[in-house]
């Protein structure tokens, strides 16, 4: 799947629906996610933060209110156009780049906290997942925190595709090479990646109030 084209096209199709552009539900559920990220990362007013795969900035701009400065990176020009158009926080900067090449565009070891929300599934090969984590770690300060949120969970796939019709739709997409869900990850795969990168990784089960808790999990990494 060409994810850059996928998201550029999705923005065009959703028009002015900023939540639909990034396949989120609404403002209420988005703010739940924002507060969840801020709590897990313990974001402080003095922190520098990196938002990887920031999309159209609906989360970036909310996190910006809680930290000293934030940089959002995304490879979709259309999503970043919306983010910059709706730019509300003066401490927020957006950069157009792939998550697999972040260290070419930002200063190494310059962020206290980094998060990648709702997008890890689009690195749908194990080596890509390891590469993007490696890139984020290059940008993280010593003793920093890296949060990967809303990861589609392999063991919970059946909770999303919970009817024969939904299962048929999923397999049809797979056959056509148009699987919009990307990879369903196993926590053990992230454990192995963290071990190879010599960092500590911790599986986090989501609490029930989060909008996608029935089939997603979180993962916290410290260097």
N, C-alpha and C positions, 0 to 999 in steps of 0.2 A: 504494500500500500504506500502510495506517495502521500505522506501525511501533510506536507506543506500545501499541496494542491487541495487535499481534502478539507483543510481548515479555511483556506482562502475561499473555496467554493461555498462552504457552509455559511460564511459571513454574508456572501452575496444572496444566498437563499433565505436567510433569516431576516434580512433587511435591518430594521431598527430595533429588533428584539435582542438586546445586549446579553440577556441570559441564555437565550436560544443559540446565540452565536458560539458560545462555549459549552453548550449542552448542560447548563445549570438550570435549576428549577425556578427560583425567584429570589428576591432580596432577603427575605426572612431566612431561608436555608443557607444562603451565601454568608450572611452575618454569623450564623451558627458556626460555619466553617472557619471564618476569619477569627472568631474568638477561640476556637479550638486550636488553630495554628499558634496564635499568640500565647496561649496557655502552655502548650507542650514545649514551645521554644523559649518560654519565659522572656518574651521580647520586652526590652527596656527602652526608655526614651533616648538613651545614649547609643543604642545599637545601630550598626550598619547592616542592612539586610539585602539579600539577593533572592528575587522571585524568578525561578527557572520555569520556562513555558508559561509565561504570565498571561498569554492570551490577550484579551481586550482590556485588561487592567482592572476588572471589577473587584478582585481581591487585593491587588497591589495597592490601589488607592485607599483601601480601608486599613491595610497594614501600615501604610505610610503615616497614618495619624498616630501610630503607637511607637514609632522609632525615630531616630535622628535622620536617616536617609535610606532610600531603597532604590535598587536598580531592577528593572524587569527586563528579561530577555525572552524573545520568541522568534521563530523563523517565519511566521506568517505575516506578510506585509499588510494584509487586510485587517487582521486583528490588531496589529500595532497602530494602524491608522486610526482605528476607533479609540484605542487607549490614549493616543496623543490628542485626538480631537476632544475627548472628554477629560483631559488632563486637569486635575483639580488641586493636587498637592504639590507645592513648590519644591519639596524634597524628594521628588520622584523623577527618575530618568529611565527612558526606554531604549533598548538596543536591539536591532534586528540581527539575530545570529542563531545558529543551530545550537542546541544544548550540548551537542557533541564537540563543540569548538569554543566553549565559553572562555577558556583561558587565553584565547587569542584576542579577546575584546575587552576583558576587564583585568585589573591589576591583581596579581596573585596574592593570596592570604590577606585579603582586604575586607572580608565580611565576618561579622560576629555570628550571624545566623543566616542560614540558607534554607529555602523550602522549595519543593517541587510538588505541586498539588494537582491531583486529578489527571495526570498525564503520563505517569510512568509506564502505563500499559502500551503506549505508542512506541516505546522502545521494545519492539516485539521479538527481538533476539537476545539471548542471554549476554552475548558479548557487547551489544549496544547498551544494555542496562548497566553492565560493569563500566563501560566507557563514560557514560554520563555521570555516574557516581564519582568516578575518578576525576572528571573535569570539575565537578562541584567541590570536591575535596581540595583541589588545587587553589580554589578561591577562598577557602575557609581559613580563618585565623586559628592559631593553636588554641586548643581547648574550646573550639567553637562547636555549634550544634547544627546538624543537617537533618531536616525532616522531610520525609517522602510521604505524602498523604493521599488517601483514597486510592490505594492500589487494588486493582481487581484481583480477587483471591481465587486461586485454582480450585480449592476444595469447596468453594461456595458458588461455583458457576451455576449449579442446578437451581439456586435460589433466584437467579436472574432469569434463566430460561426454564421457567417452571410449568410450562404447558407444552403439549405436542406441537402446537403452532409456532410457539417461540423457538423451540428446538429446531424445527424445520427451517425457520428463517435464518437461524444462526449457521446451520450447516450449508445452506444455500449460499450465504455470504462467503463462507470459507472457501467453497468450491469456486466461486466467481472471483476470489481474490479481493473482495470488497468488505472485509470484516472490520466494521467501524469500532469494535470494542478492543482491538489489539490483543495483547497477550494477557492471559490470566496467570499471575505469578504465584509461586510457592514461596512461603517465608524461608524455607530452607535454601532456596536459590540466592536470596539476599544475604543469608547468613554466610554462605560460601563466598560470595563476592566480597563481603566485609573482611572475612578471614584472609583472602588473597591480597586485599589492600591494607591489611594490618590496622584496621579500625574496629571499634566496637559497634555492633548493630543490635537493636532491640525491637522485637515484634510488639506492636501495640494493637490490641483489639479495640475497635471503635465502640463508643457508647451509643445506646439505642436512639438518642435524640438526633444524631447526625443523619443526614438525608439518604446516605447510601450504605449505612452500616451493615445491612443484611448480606452484602456480597463484596465488601471492600475492607481493607485493613490499612494500618499506618506502620511506619518504620522510622525509628530514630537512630541516627548515627553520630557518634562523637569521635573526634580524632585525638 
